[in-house]
């Protein structure tokens, strides 16, 4: 599916990845802004530019291993 609940989306990350995401969100204003928008959304659309950019940023920041962004965003 391209449209997920927040839980379905978050379940795509391992526990360690989620811990790293939350740490980055606490340290980065840009990531905190992205995360706040994510939390306020009614659903998560995997084809939405903001979703894709945020997940790819997590990989670039080293929160996700190389190739994980594509796995997280896969339908």
PDB file of N, CA, C and O in Angstrom:
ATOM      1  N   UNK A   1       0.823  -1.212   0.000  1.00  0.00           N
ATOM      2  CA  UNK A   1       0.000   0.000   0.000  1.00  0.00           C
ATOM      3  C   UNK A   1       0.857   1.262   0.000  1.00  0.00           C
ATOM      4  O   UNK A   1       1.954   1.274   0.558  1.00  0.00           O
ATOM      5  N   UNK A   2       0.367   2.290  -0.609  1.00  0.00           N
ATOM      6  CA  UNK A   2       1.068   3.576  -0.660  1.00  0.00           C
ATOM      7  C   UNK A   2       0.655   4.485   0.497  1.00  0.00           C
ATOM      8  O   UNK A   2       1.387   5.404   0.865  1.00  0.00           O
ATOM      9  N   UNK A   3      -0.502   4.227   1.056  1.00  0.00           N
ATOM     10  CA  UNK A   3      -1.036   5.047   2.141  1.00  0.00           C
ATOM     11  C   UNK A   3      -1.091   4.188   3.407  1.00  0.00           C
ATOM     12  O   UNK A   3      -1.740   3.143   3.431  1.00  0.00           O
ATOM     13  N   UNK A   4      -0.406   4.641   4.449  1.00  0.00           N
ATOM     14  CA  UNK A   4      -0.264   3.848   5.662  1.00  0.00           C
ATOM     15  C   UNK A   4      -0.731   4.625   6.884  1.00  0.00           C
ATOM     16  O   UNK A   4      -0.757   5.856   6.882  1.00  0.00           O
ATOM     17  N   UNK A   5      -1.101   3.889   7.927  1.00  0.00           N
ATOM     18  CA  UNK A   5      -1.308   4.526   9.214  1.00  0.00           C
ATOM     19  C   UNK A   5       0.077   4.854   9.770  1.00  0.00           C
ATOM     20  O   UNK A   5       1.088   4.363   9.267  1.00  0.00           O
ATOM     21  N   UNK A   6       0.112   5.682  10.804  1.00  0.00           N
ATOM     22  CA  UNK A   6       1.399   5.993  11.424  1.00  0.00           C
ATOM     23  C   UNK A   6       2.062   4.726  11.963  1.00  0.00           C
ATOM     24  O   UNK A   6       3.270   4.545  11.818  1.00  0.00           O
ATOM     25  N   UNK A   7       1.272   3.853  12.583  1.00  0.00           N
ATOM     26  CA  UNK A   7       1.836   2.618  13.129  1.00  0.00           C
ATOM     27  C   UNK A   7       2.415   1.744  12.015  1.00  0.00           C
ATOM     28  O   UNK A   7       3.512   1.203  12.160  1.00  0.00           O
ATOM     29  N   UNK A   8       1.698   1.604  10.919  1.00  0.00           N
ATOM     30  CA  UNK A   8       2.206   0.806   9.807  1.00  0.00           C
ATOM     31  C   UNK A   8       3.527   1.378   9.288  1.00  0.00           C
ATOM     32  O   UNK A   8       4.458   0.631   8.988  1.00  0.00           O
ATOM     33  N   UNK A   9       3.599   2.690   9.186  1.00  0.00           N
ATOM     34  CA  UNK A   9       4.827   3.320   8.716  1.00  0.00           C
ATOM     35  C   UNK A   9       5.959   3.106   9.710  1.00  0.00           C
ATOM     36  O   UNK A   9       7.061   2.721   9.321  1.00  0.00           O
ATOM     37  N   UNK A  10       5.699   3.350  10.979  1.00  0.00           N
ATOM     38  CA  UNK A  10       6.740   3.210  11.996  1.00  0.00           C
ATOM     39  C   UNK A  10       7.198   1.758  12.137  1.00  0.00           C
ATOM     40  O   UNK A  10       8.349   1.503  12.490  1.00  0.00           O
ATOM     41  N   UNK A  11       6.313   0.815  11.867  1.00  0.00           N
ATOM     42  CA  UNK A  11       6.681  -0.601  11.928  1.00  0.00           C
ATOM     43  C   UNK A  11       7.676  -0.999  10.836  1.00  0.00           C
ATOM     44  O   UNK A  11       8.254  -2.085  10.896  1.00  0.00           O
ATOM     45  N   UNK A  12       7.878  -0.153   9.862  1.00  0.00           N
ATOM     46  CA  UNK A  12       8.862  -0.413   8.813  1.00  0.00           C
ATOM     47  C   UNK A  12      10.294  -0.198   9.296  1.00  0.00           C
ATOM     48  O   UNK A  12      11.251  -0.608   8.637  1.00  0.00           O
ATOM     49  N   UNK A  13      10.429   0.452  10.459  1.00  0.00           N
ATOM     50  CA  UNK A  13      11.741   0.717  11.053  1.00  0.00           C
ATOM     51  C   UNK A  13      11.996  -0.282  12.177  1.00  0.00           C
ATOM     52  O   UNK A  13      11.066  -0.699  12.867  1.00  0.00           O
ATOM     53  N   UNK A  14      13.251  -0.660  12.355  1.00  0.00           N
ATOM     54  CA  UNK A  14      13.612  -1.501  13.500  1.00  0.00           C
ATOM     55  C   UNK A  14      13.563  -0.643  14.763  1.00  0.00           C
ATOM     56  O   UNK A  14      13.506   0.584  14.685  1.00  0.00           O
ATOM     57  N   UNK A  15      13.585  -1.290  15.913  1.00  0.00           N
ATOM     58  CA  UNK A  15      13.598  -0.544  17.175  1.00  0.00           C
ATOM     59  C   UNK A  15      14.829   0.357  17.266  1.00  0.00           C
ATOM     60  O   UNK A  15      14.734   1.502  17.708  1.00  0.00           O
ATOM     61  N   UNK A  16      15.976  -0.161  16.851  1.00  0.00           N
ATOM     62  CA  UNK A  16      17.197   0.650  16.902  1.00  0.00           C
ATOM     63  C   UNK A  16      17.117   1.846  15.955  1.00  0.00           C
ATOM     64  O   UNK A  16      17.579   2.938  16.286  1.00  0.00           O
ATOM     65  N   UNK A  17      16.534   1.637  14.789  1.00  0.00           N
ATOM     66  CA  UNK A  17      16.369   2.743  13.852  1.00  0.00           C
ATOM     67  C   UNK A  17      15.435   3.800  14.443  1.00  0.00           C
ATOM     68  O   UNK A  17      15.711   4.995  14.342  1.00  0.00           O
ATOM     69  N   UNK A  18      14.341   3.371  15.055  1.00  0.00           N
ATOM     70  CA  UNK A  18      13.406   4.329  15.643  1.00  0.00           C
ATOM     71  C   UNK A  18      14.067   5.117  16.766  1.00  0.00           C
ATOM     72  O   UNK A  18      13.826   6.316  16.903  1.00  0.00           O
ATOM     73  N   UNK A  19      14.890   4.466  17.565  1.00  0.00           N
ATOM     74  CA  UNK A  19      15.608   5.169  18.622  1.00  0.00           C
ATOM     75  C   UNK A  19      16.530   6.229  18.022  1.00  0.00           C
ATOM     76  O   UNK A  19      16.618   7.346  18.533  1.00  0.00           O
ATOM     77  N   UNK A  20      17.207   5.878  16.948  1.00  0.00           N
ATOM     78  CA  UNK A  20      18.105   6.824  16.279  1.00  0.00           C
ATOM     79  C   UNK A  20      17.312   7.966  15.637  1.00  0.00           C
ATOM     80  O   UNK A  20      17.751   9.116  15.665  1.00  0.00           O
ATOM     81  N   UNK A  21      16.156   7.657  15.065  1.00  0.00           N
ATOM     82  CA  UNK A  21      15.300   8.690  14.475  1.00  0.00           C
ATOM     83  C   UNK A  21      14.892   9.690  15.553  1.00  0.00           C
ATOM     84  O   UNK A  21      15.006  10.900  15.357  1.00  0.00           O
ATOM     85  N   UNK A  22      14.425   9.192  16.677  1.00  0.00           N
ATOM     86  CA  UNK A  22      13.961  10.075  17.749  1.00  0.00           C
ATOM     87  C   UNK A  22      15.104  10.906  18.328  1.00  0.00           C
ATOM     88  O   UNK A  22      14.898  12.051  18.731  1.00  0.00           O
ATOM     89  N   UNK A  23      16.289  10.342  18.371  1.00  0.00           N
ATOM     90  CA  UNK A  23      17.460  11.105  18.820  1.00  0.00           C
ATOM     91  C   UNK A  23      17.753  12.239  17.844  1.00  0.00           C
ATOM     92  O   UNK A  23      17.994  13.373  18.258  1.00  0.00           O
ATOM     93  N   UNK A  24      17.733  11.935  16.548  1.00  0.00           N
ATOM     94  CA  UNK A  24      17.983  12.962  15.540  1.00  0.00           C
ATOM     95  C   UNK A  24      16.909  14.043  15.583  1.00  0.00           C
ATOM     96  O   UNK A  24      17.217  15.230  15.475  1.00  0.00           O
ATOM     97  N   UNK A  25      15.662  13.643  15.739  1.00  0.00           N
ATOM     98  CA  UNK A  25      14.562  14.605  15.816  1.00  0.00           C
ATOM     99  C   UNK A  25      14.771  15.558  16.995  1.00  0.00           C
ATOM    100  O   UNK A  25      14.484  16.750  16.890  1.00  0.00           O
ATOM    101  N   UNK A  26      15.267  15.035  18.111  1.00  0.00           N
ATOM    102  CA  UNK A  26      15.511  15.866  19.286  1.00  0.00           C
ATOM    103  C   UNK A  26      16.672  16.840  19.072  1.00  0.00           C
ATOM    104  O   UNK A  26      16.729  17.884  19.721  1.00  0.00           O
ATOM    105  N   UNK A  27      17.585  16.510  18.179  1.00  0.00           N
ATOM    106  CA  UNK A  27      18.787  17.313  17.970  1.00  0.00           C
ATOM    107  C   UNK A  27      18.702  18.269  16.783  1.00  0.00           C
ATOM    108  O   UNK A  27      19.466  19.232  16.716  1.00  0.00           O
ATOM    109  N   UNK A  28      17.800  18.024  15.862  1.00  0.00           N
ATOM    110  CA  UNK A  28      17.761  18.777  14.611  1.00  0.00           C
ATOM    111  C   UNK A  28      16.418  19.485  14.432  1.00  0.00           C
ATOM    112  O   UNK A  28      15.361  18.853  14.436  1.00  0.00           O
ATOM    113  N   UNK A  29      16.479  20.783  14.279  1.00  0.00           N
ATOM    114  CA  UNK A  29      15.251  21.555  14.057  1.00  0.00           C
ATOM    115  C   UNK A  29      14.572  21.135  12.757  1.00  0.00           C
ATOM    116  O   UNK A  29      13.348  21.012  12.709  1.00  0.00           O
ATOM    117  N   UNK A  30      15.348  20.915  11.717  1.00  0.00           N
ATOM    118  CA  UNK A  30      14.778  20.516  10.427  1.00  0.00           C
ATOM    119  C   UNK A  30      14.064  19.175  10.541  1.00  0.00           C
ATOM    120  O   UNK A  30      12.961  19.011  10.018  1.00  0.00           O
ATOM    121  N   UNK A  31      14.681  18.222  11.217  1.00  0.00           N
ATOM    122  CA  UNK A  31      14.049  16.902  11.368  1.00  0.00           C
ATOM    123  C   UNK A  31      12.866  16.977  12.331  1.00  0.00           C
ATOM    124  O   UNK A  31      11.887  16.250  12.166  1.00  0.00           O
ATOM    125  N   UNK A  32      12.951  17.848  13.333  1.00  0.00           N
ATOM    126  CA  UNK A  32      11.827  18.012  14.262  1.00  0.00           C
ATOM    127  C   UNK A  32      10.623  18.579  13.512  1.00  0.00           C
ATOM    128  O   UNK A  32       9.489  18.180  13.778  1.00  0.00           O
ATOM    129  N   UNK A  33      10.854  19.503  12.580  1.00  0.00           N
ATOM    130  CA  UNK A  33       9.770  20.050  11.759  1.00  0.00           C
ATOM    131  C   UNK A  33       9.128  18.959  10.916  1.00  0.00           C
ATOM    132  O   UNK A  33       7.903  18.860  10.847  1.00  0.00           O
ATOM    133  N   UNK A  34       9.961  18.138  10.273  1.00  0.00           N
ATOM    134  CA  UNK A  34       9.453  17.021   9.452  1.00  0.00           C
ATOM    135  C   UNK A  34       8.642  16.070  10.326  1.00  0.00           C
ATOM    136  O   UNK A  34       7.545  15.660   9.947  1.00  0.00           O
ATOM    137  N   UNK A  35       9.172  15.721  11.483  1.00  0.00           N
ATOM    138  CA  UNK A  35       8.513  14.762  12.368  1.00  0.00           C
ATOM    139  C   UNK A  35       7.181  15.321  12.883  1.00  0.00           C
ATOM    140  O   UNK A  35       6.206  14.578  13.001  1.00  0.00           O
ATOM    141  N   UNK A  36       7.131  16.591  13.182  1.00  0.00           N
ATOM    142  CA  UNK A  36       5.888  17.204  13.652  1.00  0.00           C
ATOM    143  C   UNK A  36       4.819  17.144  12.570  1.00  0.00           C
ATOM    144  O   UNK A  36       3.658  16.848  12.853  1.00  0.00           O
ATOM    145  N   UNK A  37       5.207  17.420  11.343  1.00  0.00           N
ATOM    146  CA  UNK A  37       4.249  17.299  10.225  1.00  0.00           C
ATOM    147  C   UNK A  37       3.784  15.856  10.068  1.00  0.00           C
ATOM    148  O   UNK A  37       2.607  15.594   9.818  1.00  0.00           O
ATOM    149  N   UNK A  38       4.712  14.935  10.215  1.00  0.00           N
ATOM    150  CA  UNK A  38       4.366  13.513  10.151  1.00  0.00           C
ATOM    151  C   UNK A  38       3.344  13.166  11.229  1.00  0.00           C
ATOM    152  O   UNK A  38       2.353  12.491  10.951  1.00  0.00           O
ATOM    153  N   UNK A  39       3.576  13.615  12.435  1.00  0.00           N
ATOM    154  CA  UNK A  39       2.667  13.308  13.543  1.00  0.00           C
ATOM    155  C   UNK A  39       1.285  13.925  13.354  1.00  0.00           C
ATOM    156  O   UNK A  39       0.287  13.349  13.787  1.00  0.00           O
ATOM    157  N   UNK A  40       1.217  15.078  12.720  1.00  0.00           N
ATOM    158  CA  UNK A  40      -0.059  15.777  12.527  1.00  0.00           C
ATOM    159  C   UNK A  40      -0.862  15.227  11.342  1.00  0.00           C
ATOM    160  O   UNK A  40      -2.073  15.436  11.265  1.00  0.00           O
ATOM    161  N   UNK A  41      -0.204  14.539  10.436  1.00  0.00           N
ATOM    162  CA  UNK A  41      -0.891  14.012   9.254  1.00  0.00           C
ATOM    163  C   UNK A  41      -1.860  12.900   9.647  1.00  0.00           C
ATOM    164  O   UNK A  41      -1.629  12.176  10.615  1.00  0.00           O
ATOM    165  N   UNK A  42      -2.937  12.773   8.893  1.00  0.00           N
ATOM    166  CA  UNK A  42      -3.910  11.715   9.161  1.00  0.00           C
ATOM    167  C   UNK A  42      -3.395  10.356   8.714  1.00  0.00           C
ATOM    168  O   UNK A  42      -3.773   9.329   9.278  1.00  0.00           O
ATOM    169  N   UNK A  43      -2.547  10.347   7.716  1.00  0.00           N
ATOM    170  CA  UNK A  43      -1.960   9.115   7.202  1.00  0.00           C
ATOM    171  C   UNK A  43      -0.592   9.445   6.601  1.00  0.00           C
ATOM    172  O   UNK A  43      -0.231  10.614   6.462  1.00  0.00           O
ATOM    173  N   UNK A  44       0.149   8.421   6.253  1.00  0.00           N
ATOM    174  CA  UNK A  44       1.462   8.606   5.638  1.00  0.00           C
ATOM    175  C   UNK A  44       1.373   8.075   4.210  1.00  0.00           C
ATOM    176  O   UNK A  44       1.025   6.916   3.984  1.00  0.00           O
ATOM    177  N   UNK A  45       1.691   8.936   3.259  1.00  0.00           N
ATOM    178  CA  UNK A  45       1.657   8.549   1.856  1.00  0.00           C
ATOM    179  C   UNK A  45       3.102   8.337   1.398  1.00  0.00           C
ATOM    180  O   UNK A  45       3.906   9.269   1.423  1.00  0.00           O
ATOM    181  N   UNK A  46       3.428   7.124   0.984  1.00  0.00           N
ATOM    182  CA  UNK A  46       4.798   6.791   0.592  1.00  0.00           C
ATOM    183  C   UNK A  46       5.259   7.517  -0.665  1.00  0.00           C
ATOM    184  O   UNK A  46       6.461   7.615  -0.913  1.00  0.00           O
ATOM    185  N   UNK A  47       4.318   8.028  -1.465  1.00  0.00           N
ATOM    186  CA  UNK A  47       4.693   8.738  -2.685  1.00  0.00           C
ATOM    187  C   UNK A  47       4.777  10.249  -2.464  1.00  0.00           C
ATOM    188  O   UNK A  47       5.150  10.984  -3.379  1.00  0.00           O
ATOM    189  N   UNK A  48       4.441  10.716  -1.277  1.00  0.00           N
ATOM    190  CA  UNK A  48       4.517  12.137  -0.969  1.00  0.00           C
ATOM    191  C   UNK A  48       5.978  12.576  -0.918  1.00  0.00           C
ATOM    192  O   UNK A  48       6.822  11.896  -0.334  1.00  0.00           O
ATOM    193  N   UNK A  49       6.262  13.714  -1.533  1.00  0.00           N
ATOM    194  CA  UNK A  49       7.634  14.211  -1.584  1.00  0.00           C
ATOM    195  C   UNK A  49       8.223  14.380  -0.178  1.00  0.00           C
ATOM    196  O   UNK A  49       9.374  14.012   0.056  1.00  0.00           O
ATOM    197  N   UNK A  50       7.453  14.928   0.746  1.00  0.00           N
ATOM    198  CA  UNK A  50       7.956  15.171   2.107  1.00  0.00           C
ATOM    199  C   UNK A  50       8.304  13.858   2.809  1.00  0.00           C
ATOM    200  O   UNK A  50       9.296  13.786   3.534  1.00  0.00           O
ATOM    201  N   UNK A  51       7.502  12.834   2.598  1.00  0.00           N
ATOM    202  CA  UNK A  51       7.790  11.526   3.193  1.00  0.00           C
ATOM    203  C   UNK A  51       9.089  10.978   2.621  1.00  0.00           C
ATOM    204  O   UNK A  51       9.968  10.543   3.365  1.00  0.00           O
ATOM    205  N   UNK A  52       9.206  11.001   1.308  1.00  0.00           N
ATOM    206  CA  UNK A  52      10.402  10.477   0.657  1.00  0.00           C
ATOM    207  C   UNK A  52      11.652  11.253   1.056  1.00  0.00           C
ATOM    208  O   UNK A  52      12.687  10.659   1.361  1.00  0.00           O
ATOM    209  N   UNK A  53      11.554  12.575   1.052  1.00  0.00           N
ATOM    210  CA  UNK A  53      12.709  13.404   1.403  1.00  0.00           C
ATOM    211  C   UNK A  53      13.135  13.166   2.847  1.00  0.00           C
ATOM    212  O   UNK A  53      14.329  13.090   3.137  1.00  0.00           O
ATOM    213  N   UNK A  54      12.176  13.050   3.746  1.00  0.00           N
ATOM    214  CA  UNK A  54      12.503  12.818   5.148  1.00  0.00           C
ATOM    215  C   UNK A  54      13.198  11.492   5.371  1.00  0.00           C
ATOM    216  O   UNK A  54      14.188  11.418   6.099  1.00  0.00           O
ATOM    217  N   UNK A  55      12.684  10.444   4.748  1.00  0.00           N
ATOM    218  CA  UNK A  55      13.287   9.119   4.913  1.00  0.00           C
ATOM    219  C   UNK A  55      14.672   9.078   4.270  1.00  0.00           C
ATOM    220  O   UNK A  55      15.595   8.485   4.827  1.00  0.00           O
ATOM    221  N   UNK A  56      14.822   9.698   3.113  1.00  0.00           N
ATOM    222  CA  UNK A  56      16.131   9.748   2.472  1.00  0.00           C
ATOM    223  C   UNK A  56      17.125  10.556   3.309  1.00  0.00           C
ATOM    224  O   UNK A  56      18.311  10.232   3.353  1.00  0.00           O
ATOM    225  N   UNK A  57      16.645  11.593   3.961  1.00  0.00           N
ATOM    226  CA  UNK A  57      17.508  12.381   4.850  1.00  0.00           C
ATOM    227  C   UNK A  57      17.992  11.529   6.020  1.00  0.00           C
ATOM    228  O   UNK A  57      19.134  11.664   6.460  1.00  0.00           O
ATOM    229  N   UNK A  58      17.133  10.662   6.517  1.00  0.00           N
ATOM    230  CA  UNK A  58      17.531   9.752   7.599  1.00  0.00           C
ATOM    231  C   UNK A  58      18.685   8.858   7.143  1.00  0.00           C
ATOM    232  O   UNK A  58      19.613   8.595   7.909  1.00  0.00           O
ATOM    233  N   UNK A  59      18.623   8.395   5.903  1.00  0.00           N
ATOM    234  CA  UNK A  59      19.706   7.562   5.379  1.00  0.00           C
ATOM    235  C   UNK A  59      20.979   8.390   5.201  1.00  0.00           C
ATOM    236  O   UNK A  59      22.064   7.938   5.568  1.00  0.00           O
ATOM    237  N   UNK A  60      20.859   9.581   4.648  1.00  0.00           N
ATOM    238  CA  UNK A  60      22.021  10.443   4.444  1.00  0.00           C
ATOM    239  C   UNK A  60      22.680  10.779   5.777  1.00  0.00           C
ATOM    240  O   UNK A  60      23.905  10.861   5.866  1.00  0.00           O
ATOM    241  N   UNK A  61      21.867  10.972   6.811  1.00  0.00           N
ATOM    242  CA  UNK A  61      22.382  11.311   8.145  1.00  0.00           C
ATOM    243  C   UNK A  61      22.994  10.108   8.855  1.00  0.00           C
ATOM    244  O   UNK A  61      23.581  10.254   9.928  1.00  0.00           O
ATOM    245  N   UNK A  62      22.862   8.921   8.266  1.00  0.00           N
ATOM    246  CA  UNK A  62      23.433   7.723   8.869  1.00  0.00           C
ATOM    247  C   UNK A  62      22.538   7.057   9.891  1.00  0.00           C
ATOM    248  O   UNK A  62      22.948   6.108  10.560  1.00  0.00           O
ATOM    249  N   UNK A  63      21.312   7.551  10.016  1.00  0.00           N
ATOM    250  CA  UNK A  63      20.351   6.931  10.931  1.00  0.00           C
ATOM    251  C   UNK A  63      19.887   5.592  10.359  1.00  0.00           C
ATOM    252  O   UNK A  63      19.662   4.630  11.093  1.00  0.00           O
ATOM    253  N   UNK A  64      19.753   5.552   9.057  1.00  0.00           N
ATOM    254  CA  UNK A  64      19.394   4.317   8.356  1.00  0.00           C
ATOM    255  C   UNK A  64      20.608   3.856   7.548  1.00  0.00           C
ATOM    256  O   UNK A  64      21.353   4.676   7.011  1.00  0.00           O
ATOM    257  N   UNK A  65      20.796   2.573   7.471  1.00  0.00           N
ATOM    258  CA  UNK A  65      21.885   2.011   6.673  1.00  0.00           C
ATOM    259  C   UNK A  65      21.618   2.268   5.192  1.00  0.00           C
ATOM    260  O   UNK A  65      20.479   2.494   4.783  1.00  0.00           O
ATOM    261  N   UNK A  66      22.680   2.230   4.403  1.00  0.00           N
ATOM    262  CA  UNK A  66      22.556   2.436   2.962  1.00  0.00           C
ATOM    263  C   UNK A  66      21.545   1.449   2.376  1.00  0.00           C
ATOM    264  O   UNK A  66      21.622   0.245   2.621  1.00  0.00           O
ATOM    265  N   UNK A  67      20.613   1.970   1.612  1.00  0.00           N
ATOM    266  CA  UNK A  67      19.594   1.139   0.978  1.00  0.00           C
ATOM    267  C   UNK A  67      18.311   0.999   1.792  1.00  0.00           C
ATOM    268  O   UNK A  67      17.291   0.562   1.259  1.00  0.00           O
ATOM    269  N   UNK A  68      18.345   1.359   3.058  1.00  0.00           N
ATOM    270  CA  UNK A  68      17.156   1.203   3.899  1.00  0.00           C
ATOM    271  C   UNK A  68      16.040   2.170   3.533  1.00  0.00           C
ATOM    272  O   UNK A  68      14.866   1.824   3.668  1.00  0.00           O
ATOM    273  N   UNK A  69      16.373   3.382   3.070  1.00  0.00           N
ATOM    274  CA  UNK A  69      15.335   4.332   2.685  1.00  0.00           C
ATOM    275  C   UNK A  69      14.441   3.713   1.607  1.00  0.00           C
ATOM    276  O   UNK A  69      13.216   3.809   1.682  1.00  0.00           O
ATOM    277  N   UNK A  70      15.047   3.088   0.625  1.00  0.00           N
ATOM    278  CA  UNK A  70      14.271   2.453  -0.449  1.00  0.00           C
ATOM    279  C   UNK A  70      13.393   1.334   0.112  1.00  0.00           C
ATOM    280  O   UNK A  70      12.253   1.166  -0.320  1.00  0.00           O
ATOM    281  N   UNK A  71      13.914   0.577   1.061  1.00  0.00           N
ATOM    282  CA  UNK A  71      13.115  -0.494   1.679  1.00  0.00           C
ATOM    283  C   UNK A  71      11.937   0.078   2.455  1.00  0.00           C
ATOM    284  O   UNK A  71      10.821  -0.433   2.360  1.00  0.00           O
ATOM    285  N   UNK A  72      12.178   1.124   3.213  1.00  0.00           N
ATOM    286  CA  UNK A  72      11.111   1.744   4.012  1.00  0.00           C
ATOM    287  C   UNK A  72      10.026   2.316   3.110  1.00  0.00           C
ATOM    288  O   UNK A  72       8.841   2.244   3.435  1.00  0.00           O
ATOM    289  N   UNK A  73      10.426   2.880   1.986  1.00  0.00           N
ATOM    290  CA  UNK A  73       9.475   3.534   1.070  1.00  0.00           C
ATOM    291  C   UNK A  73       8.837   2.589   0.062  1.00  0.00           C
ATOM    292  O   UNK A  73       7.950   3.000  -0.686  1.00  0.00           O
ATOM    293  N   UNK A  74       9.264   1.343   0.025  1.00  0.00           N
ATOM    294  CA  UNK A  74       8.710   0.384  -0.935  1.00  0.00           C
ATOM    295  C   UNK A  74       7.245   0.089  -0.590  1.00  0.00           C
ATOM    296  O   UNK A  74       6.880  -0.002   0.581  1.00  0.00           O
ATOM    297  N   UNK A  75       6.411  -0.058  -1.634  1.00  0.00           N
ATOM    298  CA  UNK A  75       4.992  -0.367  -1.374  1.00  0.00           C
ATOM    299  C   UNK A  75       4.801  -1.724  -0.716  1.00  0.00           C
ATOM    300  O   UNK A  75       3.669  -2.120  -0.437  1.00  0.00           O
TER     301      UNK A  75
END
